[in-house]
């Protein structure tokens, strides 16, 4: 036994003792793949926040969902649902548009309405954060009255009118909705107001006067 122990001791002489993976300084050894401390290709919280900020900065238009409606059709196998979305978009620089889309999925209906809104952009005259003059628009049984307001008043409006003013870059305006309260009709009446607004450059050109004289 003593000779055997001496022989085993002689064999181990000159060999470094085996180290545990933690003692060797490599924390990823001995763990399943993907659970190591030093992982490559992963995204931390800081990377996700930076990418989210980058996406919001690159977004060209502001999107407002005015109304989302769900309808059900009873068929032999049960109920079949469909969705309709009414949205308003704008660049906060005097351009706004609206769209109405239908689909069997909510996200698809919103996407269709946004695509239609981008194709129906119209200019909204804005000066010092408000509209140039008082205007009234109608659509069927709905009537909308818009008035300019001084700085600091804010957007005194609700529903579709507020969404349109915010998307167009208006910060101060007074409004009143008269008649039918249907959101689609109110939205169309508001865009009727926008279509009848006079642009300062066009008026100045027709009258032969400088823009400063008209705007003050």
C-alpha positions, 0 to 999 in steps of 0.5 A: 500500500505504501509503495502504491501511494508513493507511486501515485504521488510520484505520478502527480508530481509536476502536474498542476492541480485542476481548477474549478471553472470559477477559480480559473476566471472563466465564468461561462465554462460549465454552464449551458450555452447562452447562460454565460456572463459574457454574451455576444449579440444580446441587447441590453436595456440601454440599446433598446431605449436608444433604438426606441428614441431613434425610431420616434425621432425618425417618425415623420408624421404624428398619428391620432386614432379618432375612432375604432369600431367593431362590427359582428356578422352572424354566419353559420359557424358563429360570429365574424368580426370586422373592424373600422378605424378613423385616423388623423395624421399630420407633420405639425408643420401645417399639413394634415390628413384623415383616412378610414380603413376596414379590415378583419384585424385591428392593426390592419384596419389602422394601417389602411386608414393611415395609408389613406390619410397620407394620400389625402394630406391638405395644407392647414394655414398656421400663424403664431400657433393659431389659425388666420381667421374665424371660419365655419364648416358644415358636413350634413347635420354637423357644423364646426366653428373655429376661431383664432386665439391668443398665445397661451389659450391652448386648444379648446376643442375635443374629439376629432377637432382636437386631434386635427389641430394637434396634428397640424401644429396649432397650439391655440384655437377656440372651437364649437361643435354644433349639430350632430355629434357623429365623429366622422361628420364632425371630422369632415366639417372640420376639414371643410373649415380647413378647405375654406381658410384663406392663405396669407400668401394667396391673399397678398398676391391677389391684393398686391400687398406684402404679407407683413401688411396682412399678418401684422 
